[in-house]
Amino acid sequence: MKITLAQLRAFIAVSRERSFTRAAEMLASSQPSVSAAIQQLETTLDLKLFDRTTKELYLTAESKAFLPVIERLIADLDTAVSDLQAIAERRRGSVAIAVLPSVAANILPKTIASFSAAYPNIRISLRDDNTAGVWERVRNGEVDFGVAGCRQDAEGLQFETLLRDPFGAVMRSDHPLASDAGPMTWDQLGEFPFIALGADTGIRPLLDKVPAAPPNIAAPSIEGSNIATVLALLKAGLGVTALPELAMRSDQADLVFRTLVDPPLYREVGLVTRSGRSLSPAAASLAEQMRETIKPQWLK
């Protein structure tokens, strides 16, 4: 059985107007086209839908029962198509993302400001987490995409680098190492208590790979679960640490950041998405806005 939308719309129009001519005007079609559509529908259904006289057009008992069902179906279809068009045109929808706290503090505000100005009716849901947490939220479909550090366990996910974030030593402004603002070497950290992040972050595994790093980096005196905790410990004068520059972009007037060299170390931060899965139009637009926000500052 092959019934077309054009036939059903013709049936509704003729039923409402009780006239093929007026139904054709309502549909912006021709009277012969509407008549042909009704005839084809009756043939397909093997059922007479209208009783005709020279002056009047009447619905049969069967078409009276058929009409409200078809009207609901067509109305639901039109609503669904309208909703899809609104989503495609970014006039409606939502985006859920998971990001590193440093990204949330330093990149998201400008990104969201530009995005919301262009698409004011798109709702945005934010989750901040460490790198492992961001990847897991993307993997289980909790969010549309994530922004986090690179990981090796990328099965089912893909990573697009957005920035290379240089590492530096961080200490309180009255610390002996803070007397010079220029670059410094890793071995200069060896004589001070080292405060590290946990192994489930994207930062600790990178530090563990630094060649000839002083022993206190591999065996830190204090280990924190997030950057906020580490910064608080630094401000208390409990030691030094090594962090990516992005983590220090917020106002940290009482802390000093000195770029580490010999060797230089970088953290790659990028988009995390599910392999083989397309982003929704709204999510794709937000991801593109994030690229545009980051590119002038970081990609060189």
Contacts in CASP RR format, 6 or more apart in sequence:
PFRMAT RR
TARGET T0000
AUTHOR 0000-0000-0000
METHOD contacts of the structure
MODEL  1
MKITLAQLRAFIAVSRERSFTRAAEMLASSQPSVSAAIQQLETTLDLKLF
DRTTKELYLTAESKAFLPVIERLIADLDTAVSDLQAIAERRRGSVAIAVL
PSVAANILPKTIASFSAAYPNIRISLRDDNTAGVWERVRNGEVDFGVAGC
RQDAEGLQFETLLRDPFGAVMRSDHPLASDAGPMTWDQLGEFPFIALGAD
TGIRPLLDKVPAAPPNIAAPSIEGSNIATVLALLKAGLGVTALPELAMRS
DQADLVFRTLVDPPLYREVGLVTRSGRSLSPAAASLAEQMRETIKPQWLK
1 44 0 8 1.000
2 44 0 8 1.000
3 41 0 8 1.000
3 44 0 8 1.000
3 45 0 8 1.000
4 37 0 8 1.000
4 40 0 8 1.000
5 74 0 8 1.000
5 77 0 8 1.000
6 37 0 8 1.000
7 37 0 8 1.000
7 38 0 8 1.000
7 40 0 8 1.000
7 41 0 8 1.000
7 44 0 8 1.000
8 41 0 8 1.000
8 70 0 8 1.000
8 73 0 8 1.000
8 74 0 8 1.000
9 27 0 8 1.000
9 74 0 8 1.000
10 23 0 8 1.000
10 27 0 8 1.000
10 29 0 8 1.000
10 33 0 8 1.000
10 34 0 8 1.000
10 37 0 8 1.000
10 38 0 8 1.000
10 41 0 8 1.000
11 37 0 8 1.000
11 38 0 8 1.000
11 41 0 8 1.000
11 49 0 8 1.000
11 63 0 8 1.000
11 66 0 8 1.000
11 67 0 8 1.000
11 70 0 8 1.000
12 67 0 8 1.000
12 70 0 8 1.000
12 71 0 8 1.000
12 74 0 8 1.000
13 23 0 8 1.000
13 24 0 8 1.000
13 26 0 8 1.000
13 27 0 8 1.000
13 34 0 8 1.000
14 20 0 8 1.000
14 23 0 8 1.000
14 34 0 8 1.000
14 38 0 8 1.000
14 50 0 8 1.000
14 57 0 8 1.000
15 59 0 8 1.000
15 63 0 8 1.000
15 67 0 8 1.000
16 23 0 8 1.000
16 26 0 8 1.000
17 23 0 8 1.000
17 26 0 8 1.000
18 56 0 8 1.000
18 57 0 8 1.000
18 58 0 8 1.000
19 57 0 8 1.000
20 31 0 8 1.000
20 34 0 8 1.000
20 35 0 8 1.000
20 38 0 8 1.000
20 57 0 8 1.000
21 31 0 8 1.000
23 34 0 8 1.000
24 30 0 8 1.000
24 31 0 8 1.000
24 33 0 8 1.000
24 34 0 8 1.000
27 34 0 8 1.000
38 49 0 8 1.000
38 50 0 8 1.000
41 49 0 8 1.000
42 48 0 8 1.000
42 49 0 8 1.000
47 60 0 8 1.000
47 62 0 8 1.000
47 63 0 8 1.000
48 60 0 8 1.000
48 62 0 8 1.000
49 59 0 8 1.000
49 60 0 8 1.000
49 62 0 8 1.000
49 63 0 8 1.000
49 66 0 8 1.000
50 57 0 8 1.000
50 58 0 8 1.000
50 59 0 8 1.000
50 60 0 8 1.000
50 63 0 8 1.000
51 57 0 8 1.000
51 58 0 8 1.000
51 59 0 8 1.000
51 60 0 8 1.000
52 58 0 8 1.000
59 67 0 8 1.000
83 92 0 8 1.000
86 92 0 8 1.000
86 93 0 8 1.000
87 93 0 8 1.000
87 280 0 8 1.000
87 281 0 8 1.000
87 282 0 8 1.000
88 281 0 8 1.000
89 281 0 8 1.000
90 118 0 8 1.000
90 119 0 8 1.000
90 121 0 8 1.000
90 122 0 8 1.000
90 281 0 8 1.000
90 282 0 8 1.000
90 285 0 8 1.000
91 119 0 8 1.000
91 121 0 8 1.000
92 121 0 8 1.000
92 122 0 8 1.000
93 121 0 8 1.000
93 122 0 8 1.000
93 123 0 8 1.000
93 280 0 8 1.000
93 282 0 8 1.000
94 122 0 8 1.000
94 123 0 8 1.000
94 124 0 8 1.000
94 125 0 8 1.000
94 282 0 8 1.000
95 122 0 8 1.000
95 123 0 8 1.000
95 124 0 8 1.000
95 125 0 8 1.000
95 144 0 8 1.000
95 280 0 8 1.000
95 282 0 8 1.000
95 283 0 8 1.000
95 286 0 8 1.000
96 124 0 8 1.000
96 125 0 8 1.000
96 126 0 8 1.000
96 127 0 8 1.000
96 142 0 8 1.000
96 143 0 8 1.000
96 144 0 8 1.000
97 124 0 8 1.000
97 125 0 8 1.000
97 126 0 8 1.000
97 127 0 8 1.000
97 143 0 8 1.000
97 144 0 8 1.000
97 145 0 8 1.000
97 146 0 8 1.000
97 147 0 8 1.000
97 283 0 8 1.000
97 286 0 8 1.000
98 126 0 8 1.000
98 127 0 8 1.000
98 128 0 8 1.000
98 129 0 8 1.000
98 133 0 8 1.000
98 134 0 8 1.000
98 137 0 8 1.000
98 138 0 8 1.000
98 142 0 8 1.000
98 143 0 8 1.000
98 146 0 8 1.000
98 147 0 8 1.000
98 148 0 8 1.000
99 107 0 8 1.000
99 108 0 8 1.000
99 126 0 8 1.000
99 127 0 8 1.000
99 128 0 8 1.000
99 129 0 8 1.000
99 134 0 8 1.000
99 146 0 8 1.000
99 147 0 8 1.000
99 148 0 8 1.000
100 128 0 8 1.000
100 129 0 8 1.000
100 130 0 8 1.000
100 131 0 8 1.000
100 134 0 8 1.000
100 147 0 8 1.000
100 148 0 8 1.000
100 149 0 8 1.000
100 269 0 8 1.000
101 128 0 8 1.000
101 226 0 8 1.000
101 227 0 8 1.000
101 228 0 8 1.000
102 227 0 8 1.000
102 244 0 8 1.000
102 246 0 8 1.000
102 247 0 8 1.000
102 249 0 8 1.000
103 147 0 8 1.000
103 148 0 8 1.000
103 246 0 8 1.000
103 269 0 8 1.000
104 126 0 8 1.000
104 128 0 8 1.000
105 249 0 8 1.000
105 250 0 8 1.000
106 246 0 8 1.000
106 249 0 8 1.000
106 250 0 8 1.000
107 147 0 8 1.000
107 246 0 8 1.000
107 290 0 8 1.000
107 293 0 8 1.000
107 294 0 8 1.000
108 126 0 8 1.000
110 293 0 8 1.000
111 286 0 8 1.000
111 289 0 8 1.000
111 290 0 8 1.000
111 293 0 8 1.000
112 124 0 8 1.000
114 289 0 8 1.000
114 292 0 8 1.000
114 293 0 8 1.000
115 122 0 8 1.000
115 124 0 8 1.000
115 285 0 8 1.000
115 286 0 8 1.000
115 289 0 8 1.000
116 122 0 8 1.000
116 124 0 8 1.000
118 285 0 8 1.000
118 289 0 8 1.000
119 282 0 8 1.000
119 285 0 8 1.000
122 282 0 8 1.000
122 286 0 8 1.000
124 286 0 8 1.000
125 143 0 8 1.000
127 134 0 8 1.000
127 137 0 8 1.000
127 142 0 8 1.000
127 143 0 8 1.000
129 137 0 8 1.000
129 148 0 8 1.000
130 148 0 8 1.000
130 200 0 8 1.000
130 201 0 8 1.000
130 202 0 8 1.000
130 225 0 8 1.000
130 226 0 8 1.000
131 148 0 8 1.000
131 149 0 8 1.000
131 151 0 8 1.000
131 200 0 8 1.000
131 201 0 8 1.000
131 202 0 8 1.000
131 203 0 8 1.000
132 151 0 8 1.000
132 200 0 8 1.000
132 201 0 8 1.000
132 202 0 8 1.000
133 148 0 8 1.000
133 200 0 8 1.000
134 146 0 8 1.000
134 147 0 8 1.000
134 148 0 8 1.000
134 149 0 8 1.000
134 272 0 8 1.000
135 148 0 8 1.000
135 151 0 8 1.000
135 153 0 8 1.000
135 157 0 8 1.000
135 272 0 8 1.000
137 143 0 8 1.000
137 146 0 8 1.000
138 145 0 8 1.000
138 146 0 8 1.000
138 157 0 8 1.000
138 272 0 8 1.000
138 273 0 8 1.000
138 274 0 8 1.000
139 156 0 8 1.000
139 157 0 8 1.000
139 274 0 8 1.000
141 274 0 8 1.000
144 279 0 8 1.000
144 280 0 8 1.000
144 283 0 8 1.000
145 271 0 8 1.000
145 272 0 8 1.000
145 273 0 8 1.000
145 279 0 8 1.000
145 283 0 8 1.000
145 287 0 8 1.000
146 271 0 8 1.000
146 272 0 8 1.000
146 273 0 8 1.000
147 162 0 8 1.000
147 269 0 8 1.000
147 270 0 8 1.000
147 271 0 8 1.000
147 272 0 8 1.000
147 290 0 8 1.000
148 202 0 8 1.000
148 269 0 8 1.000
148 270 0 8 1.000
148 272 0 8 1.000
149 159 0 8 1.000
149 202 0 8 1.000
149 267 0 8 1.000
149 268 0 8 1.000
149 269 0 8 1.000
149 270 0 8 1.000
150 159 0 8 1.000
150 161 0 8 1.000
150 268 0 8 1.000
150 269 0 8 1.000
150 270 0 8 1.000
151 159 0 8 1.000
151 202 0 8 1.000
156 274 0 8 1.000
156 275 0 8 1.000
157 272 0 8 1.000
157 273 0 8 1.000
157 274 0 8 1.000
157 275 0 8 1.000
158 272 0 8 1.000
158 273 0 8 1.000
158 274 0 8 1.000
158 275 0 8 1.000
158 276 0 8 1.000
159 268 0 8 1.000
159 270 0 8 1.000
159 271 0 8 1.000
159 272 0 8 1.000
160 270 0 8 1.000
160 271 0 8 1.000
160 273 0 8 1.000
161 268 0 8 1.000
161 269 0 8 1.000
161 270 0 8 1.000
162 269 0 8 1.000
162 270 0 8 1.000
162 271 0 8 1.000
162 290 0 8 1.000
162 291 0 8 1.000
162 294 0 8 1.000
162 298 0 8 1.000
162 299 0 8 1.000
163 246 0 8 1.000
163 268 0 8 1.000
163 269 0 8 1.000
163 270 0 8 1.000
163 294 0 8 1.000
163 297 0 8 1.000
163 298 0 8 1.000
163 299 0 8 1.000
164 266 0 8 1.000
164 267 0 8 1.000
164 268 0 8 1.000
164 298 0 8 1.000
165 244 0 8 1.000
165 245 0 8 1.000
165 246 0 8 1.000
165 266 0 8 1.000
165 267 0 8 1.000
165 268 0 8 1.000
165 269 0 8 1.000
165 298 0 8 1.000
166 244 0 8 1.000
166 245 0 8 1.000
166 259 0 8 1.000
166 260 0 8 1.000
166 264 0 8 1.000
166 265 0 8 1.000
166 266 0 8 1.000
167 206 0 8 1.000
167 207 0 8 1.000
167 242 0 8 1.000
167 243 0 8 1.000
167 244 0 8 1.000
167 245 0 8 1.000
167 259 0 8 1.000
167 260 0 8 1.000
167 264 0 8 1.000
167 265 0 8 1.000
167 266 0 8 1.000
167 267 0 8 1.000
168 242 0 8 1.000
168 243 0 8 1.000
168 244 0 8 1.000
168 245 0 8 1.000
168 257 0 8 1.000
168 258 0 8 1.000
168 259 0 8 1.000
168 260 0 8 1.000
168 265 0 8 1.000
169 177 0 8 1.000
169 184 0 8 1.000
169 188 0 8 1.000
169 189 0 8 1.000
169 240 0 8 1.000
169 241 0 8 1.000
169 242 0 8 1.000
169 257 0 8 1.000
169 258 0 8 1.000
169 260 0 8 1.000
170 231 0 8 1.000
170 234 0 8 1.000
170 240 0 8 1.000
170 241 0 8 1.000
170 242 0 8 1.000
170 243 0 8 1.000
170 248 0 8 1.000
170 255 0 8 1.000
170 256 0 8 1.000
170 257 0 8 1.000
170 258 0 8 1.000
171 177 0 8 1.000
171 178 0 8 1.000
171 192 0 8 1.000
171 234 0 8 1.000
171 239 0 8 1.000
171 240 0 8 1.000
171 241 0 8 1.000
171 255 0 8 1.000
171 256 0 8 1.000
172 178 0 8 1.000
172 234 0 8 1.000
172 235 0 8 1.000
172 237 0 8 1.000
172 239 0 8 1.000
172 254 0 8 1.000
172 255 0 8 1.000
172 256 0 8 1.000
173 253 0 8 1.000
173 254 0 8 1.000
173 255 0 8 1.000
173 256 0 8 1.000
175 192 0 8 1.000
175 237 0 8 1.000
175 239 0 8 1.000
175 240 0 8 1.000
175 256 0 8 1.000
177 184 0 8 1.000
177 188 0 8 1.000
177 189 0 8 1.000
177 192 0 8 1.000
177 240 0 8 1.000
177 256 0 8 1.000
177 258 0 8 1.000
178 256 0 8 1.000
178 258 0 8 1.000
180 258 0 8 1.000
181 256 0 8 1.000
181 258 0 8 1.000
182 258 0 8 1.000
182 259 0 8 1.000
183 258 0 8 1.000
183 259 0 8 1.000
183 260 0 8 1.000
183 261 0 8 1.000
184 258 0 8 1.000
184 259 0 8 1.000
184 260 0 8 1.000
184 261 0 8 1.000
185 260 0 8 1.000
185 261 0 8 1.000
185 262 0 8 1.000
186 210 0 8 1.000
186 212 0 8 1.000
186 213 0 8 1.000
186 214 0 8 1.000
186 217 0 8 1.000
186 242 0 8 1.000
186 260 0 8 1.000
186 262 0 8 1.000
186 263 0 8 1.000
187 212 0 8 1.000
187 214 0 8 1.000
189 214 0 8 1.000
189 216 0 8 1.000
189 217 0 8 1.000
189 240 0 8 1.000
189 242 0 8 1.000
190 214 0 8 1.000
190 215 0 8 1.000
190 216 0 8 1.000
190 217 0 8 1.000
192 216 0 8 1.000
192 239 0 8 1.000
192 240 0 8 1.000
193 216 0 8 1.000
193 220 0 8 1.000
193 221 0 8 1.000
193 222 0 8 1.000
193 238 0 8 1.000
193 239 0 8 1.000
193 240 0 8 1.000
194 214 0 8 1.000
194 216 0 8 1.000
194 217 0 8 1.000
194 220 0 8 1.000
194 221 0 8 1.000
194 222 0 8 1.000
194 239 0 8 1.000
194 240 0 8 1.000
194 241 0 8 1.000
195 220 0 8 1.000
195 221 0 8 1.000
195 222 0 8 1.000
195 223 0 8 1.000
195 224 0 8 1.000
195 230 0 8 1.000
195 233 0 8 1.000
195 234 0 8 1.000
195 238 0 8 1.000
195 239 0 8 1.000
195 240 0 8 1.000
195 241 0 8 1.000
196 204 0 8 1.000
196 207 0 8 1.000
196 217 0 8 1.000
196 220 0 8 1.000
196 222 0 8 1.000
196 223 0 8 1.000
196 224 0 8 1.000
196 230 0 8 1.000
196 241 0 8 1.000
197 203 0 8 1.000
197 204 0 8 1.000
197 223 0 8 1.000
197 224 0 8 1.000
197 225 0 8 1.000
197 226 0 8 1.000
197 227 0 8 1.000
197 230 0 8 1.000
198 204 0 8 1.000
198 223 0 8 1.000
198 224 0 8 1.000
198 225 0 8 1.000
199 205 0 8 1.000
201 226 0 8 1.000
202 267 0 8 1.000
203 243 0 8 1.000
203 244 0 8 1.000
203 267 0 8 1.000
206 265 0 8 1.000
206 267 0 8 1.000
207 213 0 8 1.000
207 217 0 8 1.000
207 242 0 8 1.000
207 265 0 8 1.000
208 217 0 8 1.000
208 218 0 8 1.000
210 217 0 8 1.000
210 263 0 8 1.000
210 265 0 8 1.000
211 263 0 8 1.000
217 242 0 8 1.000
221 239 0 8 1.000
222 233 0 8 1.000
222 238 0 8 1.000
222 239 0 8 1.000
224 230 0 8 1.000
224 233 0 8 1.000
227 243 0 8 1.000
227 247 0 8 1.000
230 241 0 8 1.000
230 243 0 8 1.000
231 247 0 8 1.000
231 252 0 8 1.000
231 255 0 8 1.000
233 239 0 8 1.000
234 240 0 8 1.000
234 241 0 8 1.000
234 255 0 8 1.000
235 254 0 8 1.000
235 255 0 8 1.000
242 260 0 8 1.000
242 265 0 8 1.000
243 257 0 8 1.000
244 266 0 8 1.000
244 267 0 8 1.000
244 269 0 8 1.000
245 257 0 8 1.000
245 259 0 8 1.000
246 267 0 8 1.000
246 269 0 8 1.000
248 255 0 8 1.000
248 257 0 8 1.000
271 287 0 8 1.000
271 290 0 8 1.000
273 279 0 8 1.000
278 284 0 8 1.000
279 287 0 8 1.000
END
